[in-house]
Amino acid sequence: MFYIFIQTTFFLSQALISFGYPSQHKGRDLPALSGSNYKFVGEEVELTCVLNQKALDNNFTAGDIFFMHYNITAYSQRQCIPPSFVHIVNTTTSTLRLPNVTLANAGEYSCYVDTLPCGAGRQLEMIASTDVQVQYGPQNVTNMRCVVYEMETMTCTWQHPVSYNMEDTTVSVYFNSDKNFDQLQACPDLSFERCVWTSDNFSPVPYRIQINITNTVRHESAVQIFERDPNQLLKLARAEGLTLSPTSSQDCYTLTWTSKSFYNSTCRIQHTSKGHTDIKENVEAKRFELCGLKPYTSHSFSVSCTPSGLHSGFPSDPALYEYTTPEKEPSLGPEITNGSYSMTMCNNGRKSVTLYWKQVPEFARNGVIKNYTIDTGDMTEEVDAGKFEATVETDCNTSVIQLFAVNGAGMSTTPSVLQISNLTVPPNVEKTFSVFRNDANKTFQAVWESKKDNSTYTIFWCFRTSTSASCQSEMFWSLVPASLSDVEIPEPNLSPLIRVGISVFDGRQASGIFWAECSYIQNPNTVPAPVNLVAIPKESSALLYWNPAGCEENAVKVTKYLVKYRKDGGKANNYSTQTVPGNRNKFELSDLETDINYTIKVQSVSNSKPGEEAVTSVKISSPASALVIIMKVGGTLSASVAIVLLLLPLLKNFFRSRRKFKTLSFSMPQGLNDLDVEAGHPVESSTTSHDASTTQLTQHTDGSQLNQNDKPGTSSPTNGSILSTHFHGCIPSTPFLPTAECIPSTPFLPTAVFIPSAESSPLLSVLEDSSAVGTESYMKMCTKPDTSQELVGPQIYVDTVPAVLVVTKLTN
């Protein structure tokens, strides 16, 4: 007979073949298999099956007998036991032997006969069945441990090495003591793993303890005897009343506690603060002094005591205590370094100084910093703790500013002192200082041209918002030796909203910070064209002005511009080229022919990478012609502004006319500051009275009063006047100038632009005056003929000597 079976973990790692339960035998009374049906784990199960008469009548023999098993508790299917566990005794009898059984071998066993292995799934006739129980036999307990609490109670615990069936396994504990040596007593309070003696039945004398584990079915027991001396098993009560009190010594405290125990002890003190743990052993007194506890720091204490002297035993349960030391004045001000400031030029004896700092070092805070106090010597100012820069007004002679930190206990005992000097960052450093963003290695790099001397540098950086250049984070810095002219700034977030500056230190004093305008992409994919390209024709030349690309997120460093120009009508690519440094945004093309249209291109270049081009055209007019300005950007006509200059004879006739003048009122666009005029400007002192909404011109530029009888030319000031000799015209609304009240802020239109007429020499002082480029708003206004309509917003006034374009600049 050939049997097939699969390897499993059931009987001695032998496989069983699963079959369906033979439902036709359920509930029937069948003969029981002979053999023991209650076994301990590790013993052998032996069951015998004898063929009945019906099986014999069907010519079955003992070789056709097989056994099946069903474990009810495991909810498994009925499984056929491999034939290797079945032994033929004679022609009618077979025996099942299962050695070293486990709990999984418990369940119902049945025997069947069939000529196919395990019946091959057919409906079979059961010959006999029986239930087999498998349990753990009694075993000695482990980890027997007795603890005596303050010589009042005793608790002994133990563990069982196996999980017994609680229905047929019992635990009994008996003891005697030196007090009642001949009298065996049962445990007064017994559970399966513990015995407790209370104060009513405990005596502080040696004990002999017997633990019995008994199987109630087979009446077999495991018995152990333990001897225990309560004097060596003492556990003291938990310490109470922990208190930490300051001593007369600075930063020293005394930890004290109490205990209700009368027994001698030594204690273990565990102190944890800021993740660091210190342990002090064998402290005999109920007090302990600790020093070096910094102000406003959190501390955790644990105290446990162990019997000493005549007794021994176990540590008491730990007594826990949390304590925060009180605040104390900060020991230092906010962290600064040489040069962590910027300032304006002196004006009327005052200057503005902007200070930058880091937080107070953690070790020096001594509490929660609430604010900072800035002391300039002649005034103090408070700044919120969440800010890291502040601007103060100081006397021009101020050379020292102190910064104090303030917490709940007061002001820092030592301020941070910042030396303010008149030293400035050298022009060559300002000119070359640039910041590049490297996306590949997640860094910023600051580069500059050093002074070639022993000066050292400090690179500062902070983080701003998209709407403000002010530092919104604390200031960071890196000191750079004189031998270097670049430094890498690690910044894993690569935020384009980083602000980077440089300060120079000459060995005695440090300059303020020069801030880079942009952070540039180190290897840009494209280089944007200049914007707002304008060409202003002159006699035989053209003045070019443009805006460099802005400091948007993907700003590109322009190292130079290529100015290309050609006559219209010539060869398409026959351009002449001139180079302009990348830090300039104006250029004059000279030696141009009059009455000729020129196409002009300005191309940005970043290092050796050429960029896009801005395109415009201009016609160089003869002196007697009208002046026309046409601007293109990127080859598309985006705006046109025409200023028509009357021919000189017409202007002379106009000067001779007897037009009267009147006081003129201009409405101020909303958001503009009060009227202001740059010193040395041709419109200087052109107004004397104004309010927030209206400005009235009541004087000539020389200060004399206007009146209804004034005639052109009378009371007229010197050359450059913008009073009686004006021709005016309004700037039209165009895509480039969307409204008559909005002119884009550009470097070449800071507050006023002077266009020289044919008879005058160039007067471009305002263009050269960087102070004219600012963030304030100006409206330059002049009188006009009384026959003209009132003009509101930016106007163009053309003076003959020289011609002047006066505009309003609105802040962004």
Secondary structure, 3 states (H helix, E strand, C coil): CCCCCCCCCCECCECCEECCCCHHHCCCCCCECECCCEEECCCCEEEEEECCHHHHHCCCCHHHEEEEEECCCCCCCCEECCHHHEEECCCCEEEEEECCCCHHHCEEEEEEECCCHHHHHCCCCEEEEEEEEEECCCCCCEEEEEEEECCCEEEEEEECCCCCCCCCEEEEEEEEECCCCCCCEECCCEECCEEEECCCCCCCCCEEEEEEEEECCCCEEEEEEEEECHHHCEECCCCEEEEEEECCCCCEEEEEEECCCCCCEEEEEEEEECCEEEEEEEECCCEEEEECCCCCCEEEEEEEEEECCCCCEECCCCEEEEEECCCCCCCCCCECCCCCEEECCCECCEEEEEEECECCCHHHHCCCCCEEEEECCCCEEEEECCCCEEEEEEECCCCEEEEEEEECCEECCCCEEEECCCCCCCHHHHHHCEEEEECCCCEEEEECCCCCCCCEEEEEEEECCCCCCCCCCCCEEEEECCCCCEEEEECCCCCCCEEEEEEEECCCCECCCEECCCCEECCCCCCCCCEEEEEEEECCEEEEEEECCCCCCCCCCCCEEEEEEEECCCCCCCCEEEEEECCCCEEEECCCCCCEEEEEEEEEEECCEEEEEEEEEEEECCCCCCEEEEEEECCEEEEEEEECCCCHHHHHHHHHCCCCECCEEEECCCCCCCCCCCCCCCCCCCCCEECCCEEEECECCCCCECCCCCCCCCCCCCCCCCCCCCEEEECCCCCCCCCCCCCCCCCCCCCEEECCCCCCCCCCHHHHCHHHCCCCCECCCCCCECCCCCCCCCEEEECCCCCEEECCECCC
